[in-house]
Amino acid sequence: MKNLKIILAIGFMLILANKTFARNVIRVACIGNSITYGAGIPNRDKNSYPAQLQAYLGGGYLVQNFGVSGRTLLSKGDYPYIKTSAYKESLSFNPDIVIIKLGTNDSKPQNWKYKEDLKADFMSLVNSYKNLSSHPRIILLTPVKCFLPDGSEISDQLIGGEIRTFIEKMAYENQLEIINLYNLFGDKWEQHLMPDKLHPSSIGAGMIAEKIFECLTLKQGNKVNITKALHIQGKARFNFHGYKGYEFTNEGTTCRVVEPYVEAVGRPWIIRARFWDHEPQTDIALLENGFHLVYCDVADMYGSNKAVQRWNSLYRRLRKVGFNSKVVLEGMSRGGLIVYNWATQNPEKVACIYADAPVMDIKSWPMGTGKSEGSPDDTRKMLQVYGFGNEQEALNWKRNPIDCVSVIAKYRIPVIHVVGDADKVVPVDENTAIFEERLKQLNYPITVVHKPGVDHHPHSLNNPSTIVRFILKATGRSVNRCIHPVPGNEFRASAGWTEGADWHTISEDISATLQGKNLKLLLLGNSITQGWGGNRKAVTYKPGKRAMDAAVGENQWESAGIAGDRTQNLLWRIRYVNYNVCHPKYAVIAIGINNLFGEADTPEQVAEGIIAVANVAKIKLPQTQIILLGLLPAGKEVSSDIRIKCNQIHAILAKKPIKDVKYINPTSWFVDANGTIKSGLYGGDYIHLTTNGYQVFSEEISKLIK
């Protein structure tokens, strides 16, 4: 009887614990069509965007995939979402967060004829979630861009022009959060991101998951009531891509402010110069990151003192209501004049500068004294507003943006320019190139993103992630992806895997290979490490196996490298996969090179990721001697951009010793006295090793472990 009471008491405690867990975990319901479902993605249960979102969010969340292929938002569509069992299950799930991605299939001709019903059907769907007892946070996702050819059943013209606009309108009218996925994959089709030109791959799904993760985990500040704080009379509201904006006047000047749904800590903001809503991708992304977007009309002022005074007045007004003391400046084309002229007079108030095809010298434009045709009409207006008596006075002017480099360098203002290399209106070599060279002479860096073959238009980048990450870093708001453990999402056969394998298959193959082993050496890393091969069955390309067998001994070592892995992927594997099962005496870590490609992480971020990997390896492999190589040299010449970054990472690693970890810089193994990669050791990409390269590599590792 006593034992029965104990058993019942334990059972009751477990029930209470489960209920407490169920209350505390944040339930996320992903609603959508085939893109949410993960159609065409190998091992979709682990690689669809909801599955990858779960990995990003971790144990405090429970993410469920309620996507169904081919489904429409329209209730009269051929396959309405609301008629699926998944829809009913999503309601029963009683989610705390609902993420809705529908609309792509509504563009089909048989569905689009019912487009007048879109709003009513949308409201019916949204209200069904709003009325749940959990009162969930609802987030809308715009459709992703479709790359199918013209005449296809699913039309990108409708997706980008009509359906995306509709989703933005619904977000605005109902004050629902919105995330822009339309620009996520850029404007040029890339097969590895969208193999069939419609459905994202596992890599593309990972990009979606990461973007949602960043929005869900944004550190929130206290939101300000804009209309009350700024005393905006009449509340002239407008829709800015789903966000609520207000137009108002400041000392008689037209101004605008757009507020984010979730305000970031510190009330960060960006002020846009000229050309409101032109190529707004960066502005939208910053709103998603909790920034306010601000505009102050300085048309036809060409960055003169009158324009600077207008910005000064608005800055003072916004500071009084708690806007950050440092503002991000954005200037396109002639907007470069006001951005730099304001920054020169207010350097301590500038967080960073994003300039796009910027005018940096009035002699180039509008005066057209060089390659540019210039603009006589704009020249006349510019002379007047600056107060120049004639053109010669303007030619003698020494306070152009290209002349303010000393201020930028002195106050260490981060600067990024995006330029079209074929720009005929604002030639690069008369503007940005001069500015860049003068900063270089002062030993101050500038980031310049070149668009080969592009003229003055289009401005910006279709996928603005490079710009956005620069701004977030400059404002101290970037989150280092390199130290956040997540599984990989590679799937390509070109990665040296058996046909049909995905990242999880390869990871499981490593685990199976290590079972029952007592190894002298375990190699941890990416494709370079994978190239050792070892006894892994799912790896088809093993150029280093023979060399390592000779150096260490056959069956005395194994490779735990996965092609494409970044520090965050290896960090996840070491943390959650039991590599200690093979009791390795030594473990050699070589990771980080993949972090420098794509949406490149900075050398500082990569170094932090490498250190995190070594620290976790030390914990998870307590009896193993850890040897940290960091990353192998890449790029043929010592002056190549990628090599410079590699050397910067090694410089950081050398200054941050890790207790009980032996750090070795392997660069000297592969380069000659001039720093050039030795002939025959690398393939044509100067990243991956040849058989001879592995021979050198294995001999050096053999020395280390002896």
C-alpha positions, -999 to +999 in steps of 0.1 A: +000+000+000+028+023+009+046+016-024+014+023-043+011+057-026+047+064-036+040+054-072+009+075-074+027+105-059+055+102-084+030+099-112+011+130-100+044+149-099+053+138-135+019+150-147+024+184-130+059+186-145+046+178-180+019+204-176+044+230-164+066+222-194+036+224-218+028+259-203+064+272-205+073+260-240+065+284-267+044+266-294+050+278-330+026+268-358+040+271-393+010+274-417+015+272-455+018+254-488+045+231-503+073+256-494+064+253-457+058+215-461+093+211-476+084+197-510+114+184-529+137+187-499+156+155-490+148+144-455+122+172-451+114+162-415+148+176-406+154+200-435+121+219-441+122+255-428+100+247-398+123+218-388+154+241-392+136+268-373+132+243-344+169+237-344+176+274-344+152+281-315+161+252-293+143+235-264+123+265-252+102+262-284+080+236-300+078+242-338+052+222-357+050+220-395+014+224-407+022+230-444+003+212-471+015+211-507-006+229-534-028+248-510-044+282-515-055+310-493-086+313-514-115+292-502-127+287-537-092+277-549-086+243-563-071+231-530-080+255-501-059+253-470-088+257-446-102+223-459-072+203-448-068+182-417-035+201-410-055+233-406-077+217-380-047+202-362-030+237-362-060+251-343-059+222-318-022+229-313-033+262-296-001+279-307+016+309-291+030+320-324+014+315-359+035+320-390+015+321-422+030+316-457+002+313-483-004+329-516+019+313-542-007+288-555-034+315-556-015+330-586-026+300-608-052+310-634-079+287-620-075+304-586-067+340-595-101+344-610-114+345-574-090+372-563-118+395-551-123+370-523-088+372-511-094+397-483-125+379-469-107+345-470-076+360-454-096+375-425-114+343-419-082+324-416-065+350-394-095+354-371-097+317-366-062+319-350-069+352-332-099+336-315-079+308-299-075+308-262-037+312-266-042+346-284-012+339-306+013+364-321+006+362-358+034+368-384+028+370-421+055+358-446+055+373-481+059+348-509+094+340-521+104+350-556+095+325-583+120+319-611+098+299-634+097+311-670+070+334-683+038+315-692+042+291-663+011+282-643+026+300-613+034+336-621+061+357-605+045+388-620+015+381-598+035+369-568+058+399-567+033+425-580-001+415-566+001+389-539+031+404-521+013+438-521-018+421-508+000+405-479+016+438-471-018+455-471-033+429-448-004+433-424-009+471-424-047+470-420-046+444-393-014+455-376+002+420-380+039+414-381+054+408-415+086+393-428+098+400-463+110+367-480+105+380-516+141+394-517+157+366-498+170+347-528+180+378-548+169+384-584+191+358-602+182+321-600+207+299-582+201+262-585+215+252-551+189+276-535+159+267-556+165+236-578+131+237-596+129+275-596+099+274-573+107+255-541+136+263-519+162+236-513+172+226-478+198+254-480+172+279-491+149+266-463+177+273-438+179+309-450+141+312-443+145+296-409+174+319-399+155+350-410+124+340-389+147+331-360+163+365-360+129+382-359+116+359-331+146+364-309+151+402-314+158+419-281+128+442-275+128+477-262+100+498-248+079+509-278+072+546-281+038+561-291+051+579-322+021+602-327+019+613-291+057+616-286+062+637-318+029+656-314+018+645-349-014+663-357-040+647-379-021+614-379-015+612-416-009+575-417+004+555-447+013+519-455+050+513-460+052+476-471+030+464-442+044+488-416+026+519-402+041+552-412+032+588-404+038+620-424+043+652-405+060+685-407+090+698-388+095+735-390+075+735-422+095+706-438+078+674-448+090+644-428+081+608-425+086+581-398+078+544-401+077+523-369+087+487-365+063+462-350+089+452-325+112+480-314+148+471-307+165+481-274+179+516-276+155+528-303+178+526-333+169+545-365+180+552-400+174+584-419+170+581-456+182+609-480+160+615-511+142+590-533+117+577-507+107+541-512+131+535-541+147+500-538+135+498-501+149+463-494+174+476-468+148+498-451+123+469-448+150+446-434+159+472-408+123+476-398+123+438-392+153+443-370+135+469-348+148+501-364+126+532-371+128+545-406+129+583-409+128+608-439+133+645-441+127+663-474+159+680-487+150+678-524+169+702-547+193+712-518+222+690-529+235+686-494+239+724-488+239+740-453+202+746-456+197+708-460+220+701-430+201+725-408+168+707-417+183+674-406+198+690-374+163+702-364+147+668-369+175+651-351+170+673-321+133+665-321+138+628-323+164+627-296+140+644-272+117+613-275+144+588-269+157+580-304+193+567-303+220+594-301+237+578-331+218+575-364+224+553-395+227+575-426+214+562-460+221+581-492+214+570-528+230+589-557+228+627-550+217+617-515+254+610-508+259+648-506+236+654-477+247+622-459+283+631-459+279+669-454+257+662-424+282+636-411+310+660-414+293+686-392+278+660-368+304+631-368+297+621-331+260+615-340+266+590-368+264+552-362+275+544-398+270+554-434+254+533-462+259+551-495+246+537-528+261+550-561+267+582-542+277+616-555+309+624-537+320+654-557+298+681-573+324+686-600+316+650-612+278+655-608+259+677-614+286+698-630+298+670-654+335+681-656+347+646-661+332+614-676+296+622-665+273+642-687+262+659-656+230+680-655+229+717-664+195+722-647+207+706-615+240+726-617+221+758-619+200+749-588+230+737-569+249+769-575+220+789-562+213+769-531+250+768-522+253+805-527+281+802-553+285+833-575+297+813-605+308+779-616+345+786-608+336+791-571+320+756-572+350+741-589+372+756-561+349+742-533+370+720-509+342+706-488+329+679-510+324+644-495+357+632-510+373+660-490+359+649-456+379+617-453+399+630-423+366+634-403+354+600-412+387+584-402+391+605-370+357+596-357+360+560-370+326+561-388+319+527-404+312+532-442+298+509-468+293+518-505+274+499-531+284+508-567+277+498-602+311+495-619+296+507-653+280+538-637+279+566-664+259+591-643+281+590-612+313+574-624+330+553-597+365+565-604+354+601-599+336+595-567+338+564-545+372+553-559+388+586-549+371+585-515+383+549-510+419+557-519+420+587-496+407+567-467+433+540-475+460+566-472+447+573-437+448+536-430+410+536-425+389+508-440+358+512-462+336+483-475+328+487-512+304+463-528+309+463-566+283+453-591+301+443-623+286+457-655+259+476-637+251+512-645+237+538-621+205+518-618+193+496-602+204+508-568+210+487-538+212+449-537+181+428-544+190+407-513+203+434-490+217+410-463+253+422-469+242+458-462+220+449-433+246+428-416+271+457-420+247+481-403+238+457-375+275+452-368+282+489-369+254+496-344+265+468-321+234+447-329+248+418-349+244+384-334+274+361-342+260+332-362+293+315-359+287+306-322+251+295-324+250+257-329+227+245-357+227+214-379+240+219-415+216+217-445+238+207-474+224+182-498+244+183-530+260+152-546+289+174-556+298+176-519+314+141-523+285+121-509+266+091-521+236+099-542+206+112-523+225+119-491+218+150-471+237+165-442+219+145-415+226+113-434+263+121-435+263+130-398+247+097-390+273+079-412+300+095-390+284+082-359+280+047-373+317+047-384+329+056-350+310+029-331+332+003-314+365+021-322+394+031-301+412+057-322+445+074-320+432+104-341+399+120-348+397+147-375+370+173-371+361+199-398+346+206-432+351+193-467+389+195-464+387+172-434+360+151-452+386+145-479+406+122-457+377+098-461+385+072-436+361+042-434+330+062-440+305+046-464+286+077-474+317+096-486+327+089-523+358+111-526+388+103-504+419+119-518+437+119-484+430+084-472+462+067-484+484+094-470+468+093-436+468+055-435+506+057-441+512+085-416+491+073-387+481+037-394+452+021-411+421+020-389+439+041-363+421+073-373+387+086-387+374+117-404+345+135-389+344+162-415+313+173-435+315+193-467+301+228-463+302+229-425+307+262-408+318+267-372+281+266-360+275+233-377+306+216-362+297+232-329+263+215-331+278+181-339+303+181-311+277+193-287+249+168-296+267+138-312+288+115-290+322+116-307+338+104-275+324+069-283+356+062-302+379+074-273+403+094-295+437+101-281+441+132-303+415+154-321+426+179-348+401+207-356+403+226-389+371+247-394+361+282-404+368+287-441+331+283-452+321+311-428+340+335-450+319+329-481+283+338-490+269+363-464+305+365-451+311+366-414+338+388-402+372+374-392+364+384-356+332+365-356+348+334-373+376+334-347+350+335-319+333+305-336+365+285-338+373+292-302+337+281-292+343+248-311+376+242-293+360+248-259+331+225-265+354+198-279+375+201-247+343+194-226+329+166-248+362+149-253+377+151-218+404+125-223+415+138-257+443+161-265+428+188-287+449+203-315+434+234-330+445+244-365+418+269-371+417+271-409+441+262-436+454+291-459+432+299-488+438+320-519+468+316-541+486+348-531+493+363-497+476+395-509+443+378-519+412+389-500+405+355-486+441+350-474+441+383-457+410+372-437+426+338-429+456+356-415+435+380-395+417+350-379+450+334-370+463+366-355+432+366-332+436+329-323+473+335-315+464+362-290+437+341-273+452+309-259+427+282-248+436+262-218+444+226-225+441+232-263+472+232-285+469+259-312+490+255-344+489+279-374+492+255-404+498+282-430+536+276-433+530+240-443+515+250-476+532+282-487+566+293-500+588+321-487+566+347-504+534+334-489+522+319-522+506+284-522+531+258-532+525+243-566+506+211-567+492+212-532+458+228-539+431+225-566+422+254-588+400+270-562+429+273-538+408+261-510+407+223-514+438+201-513+451+177-540+465+143-531+499+159-528+484+185-504+470+157-482+504+141-482+520+172-468+490+177-444+492+141-431+529+143-425+526+175-404+497+160-384+518+129-378+546+150-363+521+168-340+507+136-325+541+119-321 
